[in-house]
Amino acid sequence: MVLRSGPMDDRLFNAVRIMTSQPGRMRVITSALRAAECILNDWPIEQGAKLSVAREALLACLERKLSPGAARIAFIEAAKEAGNYVDEPTRLPPAGRVKKSHRARRRLS
C-alpha cells in the first residue's frame, strides 16, 4: 500500500494517544493517514483480529469509503488489542482572562 500525504488526503479525526516502541514515549495520532503509517511501521504486534479490521478500515477511509470517525474507532480497538492505547487527550480551557457572561450590577450607595 502506498500512502501519500496531501492537504485533504489525511482524513483527520479526533486525537488518540498511543505508546510508541520507545519506552515512556507517547504519540498523538490525528488522522487516518498517520494511523495507517503507525500500524505499518511502528506497531507492537504483527497479527491480531482487531489489527486486521483496523488496517481495512484505515485503507477504506483513505479511499473515502469509510468515515474518519469509524476508522478512528477501529484504530483505538487495535491499539487496545496491542496494549499501546493510552487515551484520548482532553483539551484544556483557553489560557488568559476569563470573560464573565453577565454584567456586574452597580451598587447604589
N, C-alpha and C positions, 0 to 999 in steps of 0.2 A: 504494500500500500504506500503510495506517495502522498505525503501531506504537504500542502502548500499554504502559506500564510498570506493573507491579504487583508485589506481593510474590513471587508464584510465576511470573510471566509471563516473566521474564528468560531462563530456561533457561541456568543457569550452567554454565561449563566451565573447565578449567584455563587459567590466564593465557597470553596470547600478546602479545608486544611488537611493535609496528609503528612505522614512522616516520610522522609527520604531514606535512601540506603545509608546515608551518613548519620551515625548515632546523634540524637539530640537536635537534628536539623529538620525543620518543617518546610513545606512548600504550599503556597496558596494557588489553587487551580481555579481559573475563572472562565474557561471556555472549553468547548468540546475538542478543539484542536490541541490545546495544551494537555487535556486529559488523555487524549489518544497518544500523544508523544510520550507522556509519562508511563502509560501502560506498556508501550512498546519498548521503551529504553531504560526505565528505572523502576521495575515492579518487583516486589519481593518474592512472588510466586510465578511459576510459568503456566500452571494449569489450575482451573477451577471453574465450577459451573457458573458462578456469578461473573467471573472474569470473562468467560466466553460471551455471556449476554452483554456485558459492558462493551466489549470490542465491537460487537454487531451494532449495538445502539449508537455508539460514538460514530461509527462509519456511516450509519443511516442518517444521523444528524448532520454530518459534514456533507452528505449528498442531498440534504434538505428533504429527507423522507421522514424525519422524526424531529420533534421539538427539542430545543436545548434543555428544557426542564426535564423531559423524560430521560434524555441521555445523562443528565446530571444525577438523577436518582439511580440509574444503573451503575454509574461510576462510584457513587457512595457505597452501594451494596458490594461492589467488587473490592473497594478499599476495606470495608468491614471484614470481608472474607479473607483478605490478605493480612489483616491485622495492622494496617497502617493508617486507618482512618482516625483523625483527631477530632474534628468538629467543624461546624460552620461558624466562621468568625462573626461576631456581632459588631455592629457599628457603634462607635462611641458617640455621645452627643457632641454637637459642634462646640469648639472652644470659643471663649470670648464672653462678651456681655450677654446676659440673659434678658430678653425683652419681656416686659410684663404685658400680659394680654388684657389688662384692664387699666383704666385711668385712675390715678390716685385722686381721692377726694380732698378738696381743700377744707381745712378746719376753720371754722369761723370763731374768732376769739371775742 
